[in-house]
């Protein structure tokens, strides 16, 4: 048991988690080419265990599936290792207060990232000048909806796209309706738009050649399917593109068929419908008109659309401004002036300016000026709800304070040891030097006293040539 606890709180587990994280980031980066960024985030990093084919990493590799720990598993194990090691090895003292603060900041950062992954919601809101909306559309998630129209409120039955992709019969709870999915395409183009795109790539292609490029297509005898045919496309993995699904469904009520219908985002999302109309002309005008049918005296609407996040307030676009640098087509700034009306509280806020670096924050959501459409009459706002958006700022501040405190404490201890060492070496050293100097002088005096001294010899007296002295 002690060995297990030592392993769970040891540095080896930390290194293993970090190494697994590096490998996961590496293979996730490779998979983005074939799978796409958003699918990689979902299938690799937002999983406890991933089971994926090798072909994700390279298109020519086999479909053999491999198993590897996912981002959630690595993150939680690393979090548990950090917390357990902290309580086992560190004691809260003033000398280690900086390390304690640093660890608290890192733990907050990990928890904040997990909260962001679990609770953050992103979408976009497309508004035309003079128009208003009380919902945003998801960037990635789609749904098939059957809407029972009411005088005051509509009752919406939602089916996730994943269930539609299974091509099965779907019984709607608390209703007599059953939806049978005949066909499903993950990514589509309207037929005319598909031909226009192919012509852009190769302008010399004839209509017969263009038709040969169509792998599969579908339309329907009811609703928008009478004038809209969608063409099957390969799913896209590009960051600046998205998959636009379509399905051919049959609606049954108590065994009675309500007919076959074509449902697709092209015929439900106003942004998609406007794009198709702008590119392909009047043939695709008003694609987003509701598809309705009658049953038992009630009106129902059927659609495949982006998942919507409804708000208790309405945002109206008063004016959109697109400023350019003088004499160029380069955007200098684009902004939206909006009115906000909260139907629950009665609050009204007028002439709110949303600019590129000045978002609107209201009701726990942030509205960023994201994009616009040609003609400068349509704005696109990015809507983000993140209850943990403050956590990175606080945790990084705590980490910075902890590192600063630990550095100053270590610097103070180092300075104290240095002063003590200098003090210990300074005073005794001088006494020792003086003592050695005195001993040296005494030894020198003794050696001089013992050394015999010679008397100087008398100077020689010069003689004359006769051998007598001059005196």
Helices and strands as residue ranges (DSSP letters): H 2-8, H 11-35, H 37-40, I 41-45, E 49-53, G 54-56, E 65-69, H 71-89, G 94-96, H 97-119, E 121-128, E 132-148, E 155-160, H 161-165, E 169-171, E 177-185, E 188-190, H 191-201, H 207-212, E 217-218, G 223-226, E 230-232, E 246-253, E 256-264, G 265-267, H 270-280, G 282-284, E 291-295, E 298-324, E 331-342, E 348-354, E 360-362, E 365-372, E 378-385, H 391-450
